[in-house]
Each structure stands twice: as C-alpha cells, then as structure tokens.
Amino acid sequence: MPIAALEDTPSVSAAWLQAIRFLKVQPRRKCYNLAYVVTNPATMTTDDEATIRSFDLFAKGAGRHPVTTIANTIFPISCYRNRDASRVYDGYVSDIYPRVKTAWGNYIERMLRRRDVRGEVMVGANGTPVNPLKSLTEKLKRRMEGSTGTTTHYELPVSDEVFEISTYDPVRDARYHRGGPCLSHLSFKLDAAGSLRLTAFYRSHFYLERALGNLVGLARLQGFVGNEAGCAVGPLTLIASEACLESSLGTAKAVDVRAFLTSLGL
C-alpha cells in the first residue's frame, strides 16, 4: 500500500477515530504514508469534546499527558485568550517556555524562534529575534489586504523563515534516533476561495498517545494564523510517513488499552 489515504472527516476527533480504526487492523498495528483531511478543523463539536474527555481519563490512568498539554506544544491557546498576538509571539517564549521546555524544546518555540547549531537564538537585520510564525502570518495578512485573487504558498522550513516553517532541524536533531520532534514541516496555502489550508507532515506519529492532542493543536494553530491574517480557515491535511497505533503505552496495561478502544466503539 504506497499511500494509506483515508476518507475526509469533518472534525479532529472523527479523523483520530478513523485513523485508529484503520491502524488497529494493520500488520503490527502500523502503516506507512498515512494521509487524511479534516474538512472543518475550526469547529469543536460535542463529539470532539466527549472524545477528548474519554481520552483524558484514559491518559491519566496511563500516566500520560492530557489532550490540552499535548496541544499546547503546538499552539498554547491560553496565550491567545484575549486575541493578543504579542502574547503568543513573545510572551510564550519569555514567560512559559522556560518552565516547560524539554531536551529538544517544543514545536511552538521552534516556530517562534530560529536557533543556530549551538542553540542560540538567531537575530534578524532589525536586531530582533527571527520569528518564523510572525513573519509568515504578517505576509499572509499583507496578501489578504492587497489580494488580487491569486493563490500563494506559505511554508515554514529552515531555509527561509518568511515562506517556510520546519520544526525538524537536520543538524541539531541528528542525534535523536527516537524521540525529538516528530512533526517535521508545516505548509500553509491560500486556496482560490481565499481560505487558509494547512498541511502537516509527521516523520512518525503515535496515535493512542499523542495524535488527538496533535490534531487539536494544529487546528488551534491554523485558527490563529487565519484570524491574524484575516482569512477563513479551510481544511487541515495530515500526512505521516509512519503511523503507529501503540497497543500499550506508559503504565497502561494491554487489557486497559483494549477496554479504552472498546469504549470508543473500536
């Protein structure tokens, strides 16, 4: 199976449940090149909320992080409660990140600061820290304000912070054989209708442990960029070069994992 392309789903929880259902019956409960689309990531449904509550109860018993903690590594929603982008662009790095950073950091910090091979924050020509997410959002906003009806691509990798954001650094992250950043690249695009599409690429994705929180975080990030740039939010596409169900994790027993999947109708 060169590409495991699943059906489009309307919400993040529906996408997560569909992927788990698919992975559950695959050899070794994993597959390569898993791809699917969430058509309306901006809406949090009652089903989404119920699924998140169920996962959080399971995660607590397994000694793992709840959905909000995982989502905050991609977009810390508390920093944007009052729609103040400066609290995201600068406040997170100064006030929150020092308390939550891991050995390799986290995704949102890598979107907000570009670092050199020594881990030092890179500074732009104006003397301020290089902020890929802010650069991308401001360029999108300029495009929306002066739109000529054309589509434009906005991506976040290492080479050009204005057009691309990559959360994986091949120099700094080369020592990680497992762990480290699994979300590798974020690609933002404006479609013909002026809606903001987001495609997220994972080198490896663990579905029971992290994928639901990841999807919530990506939806929040997409909503933030769309709101700041002044454009509607379009579909969210996720592609994982390797996707694993993980039949057991943390302190959870296999029987508890099976019970949790059964409670979800899986």
Sequence and secondary structure as in RCSB ss.txt:
>XXXX:A:sequence
MPIAALEDTPSVSAAWLQAIRFLKVQPRRKCYNLAYVVTNPATMTTDDEATIRSFDLFAKGAGRHPVTTIANTIF
PISCYRNRDASRVYDGYVSDIYPRVKTAWGNYIERMLRRRDVRGEVMVGANGTPVNPLKSLTEKLKRRMEGSTGT
TTHYELPVSDEVFEISTYDPVRDARYHRGGPCLSHLSFKLDAAGSLRLTAFYRSHFYLERALGNLVGLARLQGFV
GNEAGCAVGPLTLIASEACLESSLGTAKAVDVRAFLTSLGL
>XXXX:A:secstr
   EE   BSSHHHHHHHHHHHHHTSGGGEEEEEEEEES TT   HHHHHHHHHHHHHHHHHT   HHHHHHTT 
 GGGGTT  HHIIIIIIIIIIHHHH  SS  HHHHHH  B TTS B B TTSSB  HHHHHHHHHHHHHHT  S 
  EEEE SS TTT EES  TTTTTT SSSS  EEEEEEEE TTSEEEEEEEESSEEIIIIIHHHHHHHHHHHHHH
HHHHT EEEEEEEEEEEEE  SS TT  HHHHHHHHHHTT 
